[in-house]
């Protein structure tokens, strides 16, 4: 699980309220929360994009 500070789209300002959490293993996330595809699809896509960018940026 990764904790990330929220930032605006330009990345210039860090928001003071809350962090976002991303799971490396979505099965763990789905075991903790009841899985509902219609409600969770946007969060799952955001998680997939974060994990892809994390891996991509670590290669550079």
N, CA, C and O atoms as a CHARMM CRD file, in Angstrom:
* protein
*
  240
    1    1 UNK  N      0.84700  -1.16000   0.00000 PROA 1      0.00000
    2    1 UNK  CA     0.00000   0.00000   0.00000 PROA 1      0.00000
    3    1 UNK  C      0.89700   1.23000   0.00000 PROA 1      0.00000
    4    1 UNK  O      1.88300   1.28700   0.73400 PROA 1      0.00000
    5    2 UNK  N      0.55400   2.20600  -0.82100 PROA 2      0.00000
    6    2 UNK  CA     1.33000   3.43000  -0.94100 PROA 2      0.00000
    7    2 UNK  C      0.48300   4.63000  -0.52400 PROA 2      0.00000
    8    2 UNK  O     -0.67400   4.74600  -0.92700 PROA 2      0.00000
    9    3 UNK  N      1.06000   5.52200   0.28300 PROA 3      0.00000
   10    3 UNK  CA     0.39000   6.74600   0.70200 PROA 3      0.00000
   11    3 UNK  C      0.96600   7.89700  -0.10700 PROA 3      0.00000
   12    3 UNK  O      2.18200   8.07900  -0.16400 PROA 3      0.00000
   13    4 UNK  N      0.07800   8.68200  -0.74000 PROA 4      0.00000
   14    4 UNK  CA     0.50000   9.77100  -1.61400 PROA 4      0.00000
   15    4 UNK  C     -0.22600  11.03600  -1.19900 PROA 4      0.00000
   16    4 UNK  O     -1.43300  11.01900  -0.95700 PROA 4      0.00000
   17    5 UNK  N      0.51900  12.14300  -1.11600 PROA 5      0.00000
   18    5 UNK  CA    -0.11800  13.42400  -0.81800 PROA 5      0.00000
   19    5 UNK  C     -0.88600  13.90500  -2.03200 PROA 5      0.00000
   20    5 UNK  O     -0.46300  13.69800  -3.16900 PROA 5      0.00000
   21    6 UNK  N     -2.01100  14.54300  -1.78800 PROA 6      0.00000
   22    6 UNK  CA    -2.81100  15.09000  -2.88000 PROA 6      0.00000
   23    6 UNK  C     -2.17800  16.38500  -3.36700 PROA 6      0.00000
   24    6 UNK  O     -1.70000  17.19300  -2.57200 PROA 6      0.00000
   25    7 UNK  N     -2.18100  16.57200  -4.67800 PROA 7      0.00000
   26    7 UNK  CA    -1.64000  17.78800  -5.27900 PROA 7      0.00000
   27    7 UNK  C     -2.58900  18.24700  -6.37000 PROA 7      0.00000
   28    7 UNK  O     -3.36600  17.45300  -6.90200 PROA 7      0.00000
   29    8 UNK  N     -2.52400  19.54200  -6.70700 PROA 8      0.00000
   30    8 UNK  CA    -3.37100  20.02400  -7.79200 PROA 8      0.00000
   31    8 UNK  C     -2.84000  19.50800  -9.12100 PROA 8      0.00000
   32    8 UNK  O     -1.77100  18.90100  -9.17200 PROA 8      0.00000
   33    9 UNK  N     -3.57600  19.74500 -10.18800 PROA 9      0.00000
   34    9 UNK  CA    -3.24900  19.17800 -11.49500 PROA 9      0.00000
   35    9 UNK  C     -1.87000  19.62300 -11.97200 PROA 9      0.00000
   36    9 UNK  O     -1.14400  18.83600 -12.57900 PROA 9      0.00000
   37   10 UNK  N     -1.50500  20.86500 -11.70800 PROA 10     0.00000
   38   10 UNK  CA    -0.19800  21.36100 -12.12600 PROA 10     0.00000
   39   10 UNK  C      0.92800  20.84800 -11.23900 PROA 10     0.00000
   40   10 UNK  O      2.10000  20.95400 -11.59900 PROA 10     0.00000
   41   11 UNK  N      0.58200  20.29700 -10.09000 PROA 11     0.00000
   42   11 UNK  CA     1.58700  19.76200  -9.18100 PROA 11     0.00000
   43   11 UNK  C      2.31700  20.82400  -8.38400 PROA 11     0.00000
   44   11 UNK  O      3.33300  20.54500  -7.74800 PROA 11     0.00000
   45   12 UNK  N      1.79600  22.04600  -8.42000 PROA 12     0.00000
   46   12 UNK  CA     2.47600  23.14400  -7.74400 PROA 12     0.00000
   47   12 UNK  C      2.04900  23.31200  -6.29200 PROA 12     0.00000
   48   12 UNK  O      2.78700  23.87400  -5.48300 PROA 12     0.00000
   49   13 UNK  N      0.86300  22.82800  -5.96500 PROA 13     0.00000
   50   13 UNK  CA     0.34400  23.02000  -4.61700 PROA 13     0.00000
   51   13 UNK  C     -0.02900  21.66900  -4.02100 PROA 13     0.00000
   52   13 UNK  O     -0.73900  20.87800  -4.64200 PROA 13     0.00000
   53   14 UNK  N      0.45500  21.41400  -2.81500 PROA 14     0.00000
   54   14 UNK  CA     0.09000  20.21300  -2.07800 PROA 14     0.00000
   55   14 UNK  C     -1.12500  20.55000  -1.22100 PROA 14     0.00000
   56   14 UNK  O     -1.08400  21.49400  -0.43100 PROA 14     0.00000
   57   15 UNK  N     -2.19500  19.79400  -1.36900 PROA 15     0.00000
   58   15 UNK  CA    -3.38500  20.04600  -0.56900 PROA 15     0.00000
   59   15 UNK  C     -3.14100  19.62100   0.86800 PROA 15     0.00000
   60   15 UNK  O     -2.45500  18.63200   1.12700 PROA 15     0.00000
   61   16 UNK  N     -3.70400  20.37100   1.79500 PROA 16     0.00000
   62   16 UNK  CA    -3.49900  20.10400   3.21000 PROA 16     0.00000
   63   16 UNK  C     -4.38800  18.97600   3.72400 PROA 16     0.00000
   64   16 UNK  O     -4.08400  18.36700   4.74900 PROA 16     0.00000
   65   17 UNK  N     -5.46800  18.69700   3.03000 PROA 17     0.00000
   66   17 UNK  CA    -6.45800  17.74000   3.52000 PROA 17     0.00000
   67   17 UNK  C     -6.24600  16.38000   2.88800 PROA 17     0.00000
   68   17 UNK  O     -6.33800  16.22800   1.67000 PROA 17     0.00000
   69   18 UNK  N     -5.96600  15.40900   3.70800 PROA 18     0.00000
   70   18 UNK  CA    -5.97800  14.01500   3.31300 PROA 18     0.00000
   71   18 UNK  C     -4.91100  13.56200   2.34300 PROA 18     0.00000
   72   18 UNK  O     -4.34500  14.35000   1.58500 PROA 18     0.00000
   73   19 UNK  N     -4.66000  12.29500   2.39100 PROA 19     0.00000
   74   19 UNK  CA    -3.77400  11.62700   1.45700 PROA 19     0.00000
   75   19 UNK  C     -4.59100  10.60000   0.69500 PROA 19     0.00000
   76   19 UNK  O     -5.70600  10.25600   1.08800 PROA 19     0.00000
   77   20 UNK  N     -4.02400  10.11700  -0.39600 PROA 20     0.00000
   78   20 UNK  CA    -4.65000   9.03900  -1.14600 PROA 20     0.00000
   79   20 UNK  C     -3.82000   7.78700  -0.90900 PROA 20     0.00000
   80   20 UNK  O     -2.60100   7.85300  -0.75300 PROA 20     0.00000
   81   21 UNK  N     -4.49300   6.65400  -0.88400 PROA 21     0.00000
   82   21 UNK  CA    -3.83100   5.37600  -0.69500 PROA 21     0.00000
   83   21 UNK  C     -4.05900   4.51800  -1.92500 PROA 21     0.00000
   84   21 UNK  O     -5.17900   4.41000  -2.42500 PROA 21     0.00000
   85   22 UNK  N     -2.97700   3.90600  -2.40900 PROA 22     0.00000
   86   22 UNK  CA    -3.04300   3.03900  -3.57100 PROA 22     0.00000
   87   22 UNK  C     -2.52700   1.66200  -3.17400 PROA 22     0.00000
   88   22 UNK  O     -1.54400   1.54000  -2.44300 PROA 22     0.00000
   89   23 UNK  N     -3.19900   0.63500  -3.66400 PROA 23     0.00000
   90   23 UNK  CA    -2.84200  -0.73700  -3.32900 PROA 23     0.00000
   91   23 UNK  C     -2.02900  -1.35600  -4.45400 PROA 23     0.00000
   92   23 UNK  O     -2.37200  -1.22100  -5.62900 PROA 23     0.00000
   93   24 UNK  N     -0.95800  -2.03000  -4.08800 PROA 24     0.00000
   94   24 UNK  CA    -0.18700  -2.79000  -5.06400 PROA 24     0.00000
   95   24 UNK  C     -0.96000  -4.04500  -5.46100 PROA 24     0.00000
   96   24 UNK  O     -0.87700  -4.50200  -6.60100 PROA 24     0.00000
   97   25 UNK  N     -1.70700  -4.59400  -4.51600 PROA 25     0.00000
   98   25 UNK  CA    -2.49800  -5.79400  -4.75100 PROA 25     0.00000
   99   25 UNK  C     -3.97500  -5.44700  -4.56500 PROA 25     0.00000
  100   25 UNK  O     -4.43300  -5.26900  -3.43700 PROA 25     0.00000
  101   26 UNK  N     -4.71600  -5.35000  -5.66300 PROA 26     0.00000
  102   26 UNK  CA    -6.12500  -4.97700  -5.58000 PROA 26     0.00000
  103   26 UNK  C     -6.96700  -6.06400  -4.92400 PROA 26     0.00000
  104   26 UNK  O     -8.05400  -5.77800  -4.42100 PROA 26     0.00000
  105   27 UNK  N     -6.49400  -7.28800  -4.92200 PROA 27     0.00000
  106   27 UNK  CA    -7.19700  -8.35400  -4.21600 PROA 27     0.00000
  107   27 UNK  C     -7.26900  -8.06900  -2.73000 PROA 27     0.00000
  108   27 UNK  O     -8.28100  -8.35600  -2.09100 PROA 27     0.00000
  109   28 UNK  N     -6.20100  -7.50300  -2.17100 PROA 28     0.00000
  110   28 UNK  CA    -6.19500  -7.12000  -0.76000 PROA 28     0.00000
  111   28 UNK  C     -7.21700  -6.02300  -0.51500 PROA 28     0.00000
  112   28 UNK  O     -7.96300  -6.07300   0.46300 PROA 28     0.00000
  113   29 UNK  N     -7.25400  -5.03900  -1.39200 PROA 29     0.00000
  114   29 UNK  CA    -8.23400  -3.95300  -1.26900 PROA 29     0.00000
  115   29 UNK  C     -9.65400  -4.50200  -1.30900 PROA 29     0.00000
  116   29 UNK  O    -10.50300  -4.11800  -0.50400 PROA 29     0.00000
  117   30 UNK  N     -9.90100  -5.40000  -2.24900 PROA 30     0.00000
  118   30 UNK  CA   -11.24700  -5.94700  -2.40200 PROA 30     0.00000
  119   30 UNK  C    -11.63000  -6.85100  -1.23900 PROA 30     0.00000
  120   30 UNK  O    -12.81600  -7.02000  -0.95500 PROA 30     0.00000
  121   31 UNK  N    -10.64900  -7.43100  -0.56700 PROA 31     0.00000
  122   31 UNK  CA   -10.93600  -8.25000   0.61000 PROA 31     0.00000
  123   31 UNK  C    -11.31900  -7.37700   1.80600 PROA 31     0.00000
  124   31 UNK  O    -12.11500  -7.78600   2.65200 PROA 31     0.00000
  125   32 UNK  N    -10.75000  -6.18100   1.86900 PROA 32     0.00000
  126   32 UNK  CA   -11.04900  -5.25900   2.97000 PROA 32     0.00000
  127   32 UNK  C    -12.41300  -4.60900   2.77100 PROA 32     0.00000
  128   32 UNK  O    -13.19100  -4.48700   3.71700 PROA 32     0.00000
  129   33 UNK  N    -12.69900  -4.19500   1.54600 PROA 33     0.00000
  130   33 UNK  CA   -13.98000  -3.55800   1.21700 PROA 33     0.00000
  131   33 UNK  C    -14.82600  -4.50800   0.39700 PROA 33     0.00000
  132   33 UNK  O    -14.29900  -5.35400  -0.32600 PROA 33     0.00000
  133   34 UNK  N    -16.11200  -4.37300   0.50500 PROA 34     0.00000
  134   34 UNK  CA   -17.00600  -5.14900  -0.34100 PROA 34     0.00000
  135   34 UNK  C    -16.86900  -4.64000  -1.76400 PROA 34     0.00000
  136   34 UNK  O    -17.00100  -3.44100  -2.00900 PROA 34     0.00000
  137   35 UNK  N    -16.60700  -5.53900  -2.70300 PROA 35     0.00000
  138   35 UNK  CA   -16.35100  -5.15400  -4.08600 PROA 35     0.00000
  139   35 UNK  C    -17.66100  -4.91800  -4.82300 PROA 35     0.00000
  140   35 UNK  O    -18.52600  -5.79300  -4.87200 PROA 35     0.00000
  141   36 UNK  N    -17.79900  -3.71100  -5.40400 PROA 36     0.00000
  142   36 UNK  CA   -18.94100  -3.35700  -6.24200 PROA 36     0.00000
  143   36 UNK  C    -18.37600  -2.67200  -7.47900 PROA 36     0.00000
  144   36 UNK  O    -17.95600  -1.51700  -7.40800 PROA 36     0.00000
  145   37 UNK  N    -18.36200  -3.37000  -8.61100 PROA 37     0.00000
  146   37 UNK  CA   -17.69800  -2.86600  -9.81000 PROA 37     0.00000
  147   37 UNK  C    -18.22800  -1.50300 -10.23100 PROA 37     0.00000
  148   37 UNK  O    -17.44000  -0.61800 -10.56600 PROA 37     0.00000
  149   38 UNK  N    -19.52400  -1.31600 -10.22100 PROA 38     0.00000
  150   38 UNK  CA   -20.09800  -0.02900 -10.66300 PROA 38     0.00000
  151   38 UNK  C    -19.64700   1.12400  -9.78500 PROA 38     0.00000
  152   38 UNK  O    -19.39800   2.22000 -10.28700 PROA 38     0.00000
  153   39 UNK  N    -19.53900   0.89900  -8.50500 PROA 39     0.00000
  154   39 UNK  CA   -19.13200   1.95700  -7.58100 PROA 39     0.00000
  155   39 UNK  C    -17.61100   2.14800  -7.58300 PROA 39     0.00000
  156   39 UNK  O    -17.12400   3.25700  -7.36500 PROA 39     0.00000
  157   40 UNK  N    -16.86900   1.07400  -7.82700 PROA 40     0.00000
  158   40 UNK  CA   -15.41500   1.10900  -7.65500 PROA 40     0.00000
  159   40 UNK  C    -14.61600   1.25300  -8.94100 PROA 40     0.00000
  160   40 UNK  O    -13.39600   1.39800  -8.87300 PROA 40     0.00000
  161   41 UNK  N    -15.24400   1.22000 -10.10100 PROA 41     0.00000
  162   41 UNK  CA   -14.48900   1.17800 -11.35200 PROA 41     0.00000
  163   41 UNK  C    -13.55000   2.37600 -11.49900 PROA 41     0.00000
  164   41 UNK  O    -12.41900   2.20300 -11.95500 PROA 41     0.00000
  165   42 UNK  N    -13.97700   3.57500 -11.13000 PROA 42     0.00000
  166   42 UNK  CA   -13.10600   4.74600 -11.25600 PROA 42     0.00000
  167   42 UNK  C    -11.90800   4.66000 -10.31600 PROA 42     0.00000
  168   42 UNK  O    -10.79700   5.03600 -10.68900 PROA 42     0.00000
  169   43 UNK  N    -12.12500   4.17400  -9.11700 PROA 43     0.00000
  170   43 UNK  CA   -11.02900   4.03100  -8.15300 PROA 43     0.00000
  171   43 UNK  C    -10.04500   2.95800  -8.61100 PROA 43     0.00000
  172   43 UNK  O     -8.83500   3.10800  -8.44500 PROA 43     0.00000
  173   44 UNK  N    -10.56300   1.88100  -9.18500 PROA 44     0.00000
  174   44 UNK  CA    -9.68800   0.82200  -9.68300 PROA 44     0.00000
  175   44 UNK  C     -8.84300   1.31400 -10.85300 PROA 44     0.00000
  176   44 UNK  O     -7.66100   0.98400 -10.94800 PROA 44     0.00000
  177   45 UNK  N     -9.44000   2.09500 -11.73900 PROA 45     0.00000
  178   45 UNK  CA    -8.69000   2.65200 -12.87600 PROA 45     0.00000
  179   45 UNK  C     -7.61700   3.62800 -12.38900 PROA 45     0.00000
  180   45 UNK  O     -6.49100   3.60600 -12.88400 PROA 45     0.00000
  181   46 UNK  N     -7.95900   4.47900 -11.42500 PROA 46     0.00000
  182   46 UNK  CA    -6.98900   5.41700 -10.87000 PROA 46     0.00000
  183   46 UNK  C     -5.82700   4.66100 -10.22800 PROA 46     0.00000
  184   46 UNK  O     -4.67200   5.06300 -10.36700 PROA 46     0.00000
  185   47 UNK  N     -6.12600   3.58800  -9.54000 PROA 47     0.00000
  186   47 UNK  CA    -5.09800   2.76500  -8.91400 PROA 47     0.00000
  187   47 UNK  C     -4.18700   2.14400  -9.98300 PROA 47     0.00000
  188   47 UNK  O     -2.96700   2.11200  -9.82000 PROA 47     0.00000
  189   48 UNK  N     -4.78100   1.65400 -11.06700 PROA 48     0.00000
  190   48 UNK  CA    -3.99400   1.04100 -12.14800 PROA 48     0.00000
  191   48 UNK  C     -3.07300   2.06800 -12.79900 PROA 48     0.00000
  192   48 UNK  O     -1.91900   1.76100 -13.09900 PROA 48     0.00000
  193   49 UNK  N     -3.57000   3.27900 -13.01900 PROA 49     0.00000
  194   49 UNK  CA    -2.74500   4.33700 -13.61800 PROA 49     0.00000
  195   49 UNK  C     -1.59700   4.69600 -12.67600 PROA 49     0.00000
  196   49 UNK  O     -0.45800   4.84500 -13.11800 PROA 49     0.00000
  197   50 UNK  N     -1.89000   4.83400 -11.38100 PROA 50     0.00000
  198   50 UNK  CA    -0.83400   5.16100 -10.41900 PROA 50     0.00000
  199   50 UNK  C      0.25800   4.09800 -10.42100 PROA 50     0.00000
  200   50 UNK  O      1.44500   4.42400 -10.46500 PROA 50     0.00000
  201   51 UNK  N     -0.14400   2.81400 -10.37300 PROA 51     0.00000
  202   51 UNK  CA     0.83800   1.74100 -10.34100 PROA 51     0.00000
  203   51 UNK  C      1.66500   1.70800 -11.62400 PROA 51     0.00000
  204   51 UNK  O      2.86700   1.44900 -11.57800 PROA 51     0.00000
  205   52 UNK  N      1.03400   1.96700 -12.76400 PROA 52     0.00000
  206   52 UNK  CA     1.76100   1.98400 -14.03200 PROA 52     0.00000
  207   52 UNK  C      2.77600   3.13000 -14.04900 PROA 52     0.00000
  208   52 UNK  O      3.92800   2.93000 -14.43300 PROA 52     0.00000
  209   53 UNK  N      2.35400   4.32100 -13.63800 PROA 53     0.00000
  210   53 UNK  CA     3.27300   5.46300 -13.60700 PROA 53     0.00000
  211   53 UNK  C      4.39700   5.24300 -12.61100 PROA 53     0.00000
  212   53 UNK  O      5.53800   5.62300 -12.87200 PROA 53     0.00000
  213   54 UNK  N      4.09300   4.63900 -11.48100 PROA 54     0.00000
  214   54 UNK  CA     5.12600   4.36500 -10.48500 PROA 54     0.00000
  215   54 UNK  C      6.19900   3.44300 -11.07000 PROA 54     0.00000
  216   54 UNK  O      7.39500   3.67800 -10.89400 PROA 54     0.00000
  217   55 UNK  N      5.75900   2.40000 -11.76300 PROA 55     0.00000
  218   55 UNK  CA     6.71500   1.47400 -12.37400 PROA 55     0.00000
  219   55 UNK  C      7.48300   2.15200 -13.51200 PROA 55     0.00000
  220   55 UNK  O      8.69600   1.98000 -13.63200 PROA 55     0.00000
  221   56 UNK  N      6.78200   2.91800 -14.34100 PROA 56     0.00000
  222   56 UNK  CA     7.41500   3.60900 -15.45800 PROA 56     0.00000
  223   56 UNK  C      8.48000   4.59200 -14.98800 PROA 56     0.00000
  224   56 UNK  O      9.57600   4.64000 -15.54800 PROA 56     0.00000
  225   57 UNK  N      8.15900   5.37500 -13.96200 PROA 57     0.00000
  226   57 UNK  CA     9.10500   6.37100 -13.47600 PROA 57     0.00000
  227   57 UNK  C     10.27800   5.75000 -12.74000 PROA 57     0.00000
  228   57 UNK  O     11.34400   6.36200 -12.66400 PROA 57     0.00000
  229   58 UNK  N     10.11500   4.56100 -12.20200 PROA 58     0.00000
  230   58 UNK  CA    11.23800   3.90600 -11.51800 PROA 58     0.00000
  231   58 UNK  C     12.24400   3.33500 -12.51400 PROA 58     0.00000
  232   58 UNK  O     13.38300   3.04500 -12.14800 PROA 58     0.00000
  233   59 UNK  N     11.82800   3.17000 -13.77600 PROA 59     0.00000
  234   59 UNK  CA    12.73500   2.64900 -14.80300 PROA 59     0.00000
  235   59 UNK  C     13.70700   3.70900 -15.30600 PROA 59     0.00000
  236   59 UNK  O     14.77600   3.38000 -15.82000 PROA 59     0.00000
  237   60 UNK  N     13.34300   4.96500 -15.16000 PROA 60     0.00000
  238   60 UNK  CA    14.19100   6.05000 -15.70100 PROA 60     0.00000
  239   60 UNK  C     15.41600   6.26300 -14.87000 PROA 60     0.00000
  240   60 UNK  O     16.23100   7.13200 -15.18200 PROA 60     0.00000
